């Protein structure tokens, strides 16, 4: 039994460890064995913590033997992105120049999962500066999508998604600004939660300065898992208080049992006309699953959708022209510089008056969305208008990047407004993962999770898988 523990959900592992049916060492050793077997093919984990993880597992088993109070993730093997501080290890963010940027302290996501009893077994790959929808860099190499090596595993949590999909660990930390949890989850056929801004604390002491205003309002810490049940379990532990983040908000995470929102807004009408038929079918199939469970589905559009989506990169281009963009030009690899140039060509740049007005526009858009959620507590729409893109699609020039970013408008609008979004897998289309996105009002992640479980019951997870490359 113990040799197959890598297949188990986090919730099953921690329950069995508490009941002394299995040991934490067995669970960790099983996942490390799986990592050793599959990671060379996909390069999802770029910093393996094997010996440290086994030592921590022994300590976890000793705590069980002593009858100590155990955390909600006690003994569960997990991974963290290599773009957050992990004490004693380098926060490289996929950049060669940062390979020696060793953290002294754990970032809040690392600290909170450790407090809950989780055991880090590895750190996962990202694109340089976590700034592409494709996970490859000059320092750690390329991560492959375990379903199809010719498709992106997503970015920037591409390593995290590939690790979960292949059974390296049942839970993976991720973070999301432009879709960096939701898109890799979508691309690799797993579930991924982007929480509300302020729900999960964040801070990296290795960063030279705090983020700009737009990033503070859009960038969140989240997680990926193979099941919605595990997403919920990991999310609660991740959202614990940490005083280092002034945005963290003490809103209780409330489970609403079998409560159902009266209405769901179904949105799958891209102004660009680029909706892939498989994506449209997935949204409609998810709507049927929800309707069969008692939800009232109405096809409608959220307010000022295109405006919100386009404003995301306009604000980032305006703020980062003198900071991140220059750092990328100096320290990024050639692929990142090319992708960044095309991304900036897609976006507008505001003058100071326009920049101030843009934040006022954002506030008015968020107000309209919150009123929208009063009528439709849940929004069902794609993660992207298109299936996961071919590898390095962002290297094909400005027109290709414009198409890609337009396809990603369902993620960008949600990001701009700091709202929660859940990526839910729904199987495959010609061997390529496909799924949907559930969005709710601020701090209403539970509505997304409840609906996600209903969709999941109709379309069960197809992971973990052996890499098909």
Order of alpha helices (4+ residues) and beta strands (2+ residues): alpha-alpha-beta-alpha-beta-alpha-beta-beta-beta-alpha-beta-alpha-beta-alpha-beta-alpha-beta-alpha-beta-alpha-alpha-alpha-alpha-beta-alpha-alpha-beta-beta-alpha
